[in-house]
Amino acid sequence: MSDHLAMPPGADRLRVRLLQTDPVLGDVDGNLARLDALVQAGTDCDLVVAPELATHGYHLSEVPDIDPIQPDDERLLRLGRHGPAVVAGFAEAFRHHTFNSAALLTGGEPRIQRKMYLPTYRGWEERKHFRPGGRLLCHDLAETRLAVLICNDAWQPAVPWLAAHSGAEVLVVTVNSATSTVGISTERAWEIILLHAAVVLQSFVVFVNRSGRENERDFWGGSRVIDPSGEVLGQLGSEPGELTCDLDLGELRRLRRQWPLLQESRAEIIAREAAQLAAEEL
């Protein structure tokens, strides 16, 4: 499936292409080759986004012989040399550690965001296989600023808040979300989380989930783009597909000026109370 939602020419915009892929578990070469072909098909875009762990698949415990890759792996870097910047999830090798990471590839040095909150409960075992990241980074790209939130990081309200107050206008959320329940269906929970981030933080939200079936789990897709008013600009179903949307950055900036919800972070309050909480948890 492919779709393209365009704005009038000349508008202040960021053109984003979502790749809702169905990676083959452990087939790093094949997954990267397929991503490369999909990126080449979107060279009229500013940014192309693939899901969490798009290069490896999710259940790495099932393929223990598959190695993580370095951020400077030529196969990964090649994705960023077709014109658009690319966000791609991968299992990152760093010294003797492995991180669940996303690379922002723009033709030069890769910029890496590591997943900070690793779910390890019920059937999710990420902390057994990955080391948690320790920093949230924002990146300037094509006259805007974006942050990459990897799956469970977006469930922590402080993380998107930090991104927006650090100047991010676009929140890129890459995930591997399977059909399940957390009291409500996972699909409904994600809808609430994404709408909240878009409206309260006056940001565009680019949500890219994978599709397909892996290790007896069904990944439900539903990749979408949401604008700061909460409008869904475009959405995919459950099958693999691509979606292109234009983000009106000018309209976002006018909204932030008219309704300055982000004018005061009061970061000193957050820092003080967070330090107190951290001291209690020692």
Wavefront OBJ file of the C-alpha trace (Angstrom):
o trace
v 0.000 0.000 0.000
v 1.258 3.498 -0.781
v -0.295 6.898 -0.229
v 0.791 10.512 -0.636
v -0.788 13.483 1.078
v 0.608 16.737 -0.322
v 0.422 20.432 0.520
v 0.419 23.363 -1.874
v 3.862 24.003 -3.394
v 5.974 26.670 -1.767
v 4.604 26.054 1.724
v 7.034 25.869 4.644
v 6.994 22.129 5.064
v 8.807 18.903 5.826
v 7.958 15.967 3.573
v 8.054 12.690 5.496
v 7.732 9.128 4.192
v 6.756 6.297 6.550
v 7.967 2.753 5.805
v 5.752 0.198 7.531
v 7.884 -2.870 6.928
v 7.731 -6.548 7.887
v 11.384 -7.366 8.619
v 12.591 -10.953 8.513
v 13.977 -11.948 11.902
v 17.757 -12.195 11.709
v 18.043 -11.395 7.980
v 20.101 -8.231 8.405
v 21.437 -8.182 4.841
v 18.014 -8.760 3.321
v 16.237 -6.257 5.584
v 18.801 -3.558 4.794
v 18.572 -4.260 1.067
v 14.789 -3.933 1.165
v 15.020 -0.708 3.176
v 17.542 0.650 0.680
v 15.137 0.054 -2.204
v 12.270 1.718 -0.312
v 14.389 4.770 0.519
v 15.394 5.121 -3.118
v 11.697 5.208 -4.027
v 11.205 8.260 -1.793
v 13.922 10.599 -2.965
v 11.446 13.513 -3.205
v 11.143 13.458 0.596
v 13.094 15.216 3.329
v 12.842 12.373 5.830
v 12.149 8.630 5.568
v 11.336 6.679 8.738
v 11.504 2.914 9.301
v 10.339 1.045 12.439
v 12.194 0.069 15.582
v 14.731 -2.728 14.907
v 13.844 -2.622 11.206
v 17.221 -4.140 10.295
v 17.122 -7.136 12.645
v 13.571 -7.995 13.660
v 12.427 -7.933 17.269
v 12.885 -11.328 18.974
v 16.667 -11.504 18.848
v 16.766 -14.207 21.528
v 15.443 -16.568 18.832
v 18.480 -15.926 16.605
v 21.441 -15.718 19.024
v 23.989 -16.080 16.219
v 22.921 -12.801 14.586
v 25.290 -10.005 15.507
v 24.398 -6.379 16.203
v 26.016 -3.891 13.828
v 28.178 -0.822 14.264
v 26.687 2.619 13.496
v 29.316 3.052 10.762
v 28.375 -0.199 9.014
v 28.443 0.596 5.300
v 25.122 -1.175 4.705
v 23.459 1.152 7.224
v 25.202 4.313 6.070
v 24.126 3.651 2.482
v 20.502 4.347 3.480
v 21.355 8.009 4.077
v 23.051 8.616 0.729
v 20.022 8.746 -1.560
v 18.968 12.287 -0.654
v 16.452 12.077 2.198
v 17.528 11.785 5.794
v 16.600 8.349 7.138
v 15.656 7.098 10.598
v 16.191 3.341 10.876
v 16.030 1.129 13.947
v 18.848 -1.367 14.475
v 20.615 -3.489 17.090
v 23.736 -1.440 17.811
v 27.080 -2.950 18.754
v 29.144 -0.764 21.070
v 32.155 -2.337 22.763
v 30.711 -5.417 24.504
v 27.231 -3.887 24.776
v 24.172 -4.066 22.547
v 21.689 -1.186 22.365
v 18.233 -0.961 20.811
v 18.978 2.117 18.734
v 17.736 4.323 15.936
v 20.165 5.942 13.504
v 19.453 9.287 11.870
v 21.371 9.020 8.608
v 22.012 12.105 6.532
v 24.940 11.080 4.349
v 27.613 11.883 6.923
v 28.147 10.643 10.438
v 25.162 8.728 11.850
v 23.395 10.331 14.801
v 22.275 7.687 17.275
v 19.371 7.601 19.710
v 19.392 4.664 22.134
v 16.226 3.335 23.720
v 16.150 4.355 27.368
v 13.196 2.452 28.842
v 13.457 -1.276 28.106
v 10.318 -3.323 28.897
v 11.113 -6.514 30.776
v 7.848 -7.990 31.985
v 5.433 -10.682 30.818
v 6.672 -11.692 27.351
v 8.941 -8.684 26.828
v 12.583 -9.299 27.694
v 14.524 -6.345 26.282
v 16.611 -5.683 29.398
v 18.018 -9.229 29.021
v 19.401 -8.420 25.566
v 19.994 -4.659 25.477
v 21.671 -2.034 27.615
v 19.495 1.062 28.192
v 20.515 4.363 26.678
v 21.073 7.362 28.903
v 20.418 10.484 26.816
v 17.639 12.052 24.776
v 19.025 13.895 21.754
v 17.368 16.439 19.473
v 18.538 16.915 15.889
v 18.337 19.873 13.529
v 17.187 18.802 10.095
v 15.886 20.735 7.066
v 15.018 23.916 9.003
v 13.301 22.053 11.821
v 14.255 20.100 14.939
v 13.209 16.548 15.674
v 13.600 13.940 18.379
v 13.395 10.163 18.015
v 11.465 8.266 20.696
v 11.837 4.494 20.550
v 8.637 2.663 21.501
v 8.402 2.460 25.313
v 10.235 5.784 25.664
v 7.095 7.487 24.326
v 5.065 5.939 27.192
v 7.101 7.963 29.712
v 5.503 11.456 29.780
v 8.775 13.148 30.716
v 10.527 12.039 27.533
v 8.372 13.753 24.867
v 8.058 16.730 27.247
v 11.851 17.063 27.330
v 12.004 16.791 23.546
v 9.456 19.554 22.951
v 11.022 21.882 25.521
v 14.393 21.269 23.842
v 12.917 22.738 20.658
v 11.670 19.648 18.836
v 8.800 20.351 16.436
v 8.596 16.782 15.135
v 8.438 13.732 17.398
v 9.443 10.607 15.471
v 8.139 7.525 17.296
v 9.498 4.193 16.018
v 7.994 1.043 17.496
v 7.497 -2.710 17.425
v 4.004 -2.944 18.884
v 2.165 -6.254 18.814
v -1.527 -6.840 19.368
v -1.993 -7.185 23.128
v -3.639 -5.488 26.083
v -2.432 -3.315 28.951
v -5.865 -2.983 30.520
v -7.004 -1.502 27.218
v -5.908 -2.641 23.787
v -2.399 -1.620 22.808
v -3.767 0.063 19.683
v -6.090 2.258 21.753
v -3.343 3.041 24.275
v -1.046 4.202 21.467
v -3.812 6.367 20.006
v -4.184 8.185 23.340
v -0.422 8.574 23.855
v 0.163 9.971 20.366
v -2.778 12.380 20.432
v -1.719 13.654 23.845
v 1.829 14.317 22.653
v 0.668 16.098 19.503
v -1.853 18.403 21.185
v -0.273 19.116 24.570
v 3.249 19.522 23.179
v 2.076 21.282 19.979
v 4.144 18.958 17.818
v 3.870 16.809 14.750
v 3.987 13.125 15.674
v 5.313 10.618 13.130
v 4.482 7.116 14.386
v 5.965 4.137 12.531
v 5.102 0.610 13.657
v 6.060 -2.613 11.913
v 3.620 -5.153 10.508
v 3.608 -8.935 10.038
v 3.933 -11.887 12.382
v 7.041 -12.889 14.334
v 7.521 -15.461 17.091
v 3.736 -15.953 17.354
v 3.120 -12.225 17.797
v 1.035 -10.144 15.390
v 2.302 -6.612 14.770
v -0.624 -4.365 13.973
v 0.953 -1.565 11.930
v -1.238 1.521 12.091
v 1.605 3.913 11.236
v 0.361 7.493 11.035
v 1.128 11.202 11.114
v -0.712 13.486 13.558
v -0.647 17.273 13.478
v -0.704 19.576 16.533
v -4.492 19.906 16.363
v -4.854 16.146 16.780
v -5.842 15.587 13.155
v -4.559 12.356 11.626
v -3.025 13.464 8.333
v -2.597 9.920 7.054
v -2.639 6.369 8.396
v -1.763 2.883 7.191
v -3.567 -0.351 7.966
v -2.069 -3.607 9.209
v -0.222 -4.638 6.040
v 3.212 -3.462 4.895
v 3.022 -0.131 3.089
v 4.318 3.391 2.647
v 2.779 6.760 3.425
v 4.033 10.234 2.491
v 2.797 13.367 4.261
v 3.770 17.038 4.185
v 4.108 18.697 7.587
v 3.178 22.385 7.639
v 5.880 23.789 9.905
v 4.689 27.350 9.368
v 1.262 26.506 10.747
v 2.835 24.758 13.745
v 4.942 27.834 14.532
v 1.939 30.134 14.237
v 0.030 27.884 16.659
v 2.895 27.950 19.168
v 2.978 31.765 18.998
v -0.793 32.152 19.291
v -1.147 29.622 22.110
v 2.267 29.524 23.851
v 1.728 26.355 25.883
v 5.473 25.686 25.827
v 6.502 29.197 26.842
v 7.679 28.181 30.317
v 9.144 24.762 30.978
v 9.691 25.465 34.703
v 12.507 22.968 34.299
v 13.890 23.952 37.703
v 10.795 22.460 39.357
v 11.075 19.260 37.348
v 14.807 18.987 38.058
v 14.360 19.568 41.801
v 11.518 17.079 42.197
v 13.228 14.519 39.968
v 16.394 14.791 42.063
v 14.327 14.198 45.210
v 12.693 11.142 43.660
v 16.077 9.804 42.558
v 17.443 10.216 46.082
v 14.497 8.251 47.493
v 15.169 5.410 45.065
v 18.855 4.998 46.001
l 1 2 3 4 5 6 7 8 9 10 11 12 13 14 15 16 17 18 19 20 21 22 23 24 25 26 27 28 29 30 31 32 33 34 35 36 37 38 39 40 41 42 43 44 45 46 47 48 49 50 51 52 53 54 55 56 57 58 59 60 61 62 63 64 65 66 67 68 69 70 71 72 73 74 75 76 77 78 79 80 81 82 83 84 85 86 87 88 89 90 91 92 93 94 95 96 97 98 99 100 101 102 103 104 105 106 107 108 109 110 111 112 113 114 115 116 117 118 119 120 121 122 123 124 125 126 127 128 129 130 131 132 133 134 135 136 137 138 139 140 141 142 143 144 145 146 147 148 149 150 151 152 153 154 155 156 157 158 159 160 161 162 163 164 165 166 167 168 169 170 171 172 173 174 175 176 177 178 179 180 181 182 183 184 185 186 187 188 189 190 191 192 193 194 195 196 197 198 199 200 201 202 203 204 205 206 207 208 209 210 211 212 213 214 215 216 217 218 219 220 221 222 223 224 225 226 227 228 229 230 231 232 233 234 235 236 237 238 239 240 241 242 243 244 245 246 247 248 249 250 251 252 253 254 255 256 257 258 259 260 261 262 263 264 265 266 267 268 269 270 271 272 273 274 275 276 277 278 279 280 281 282
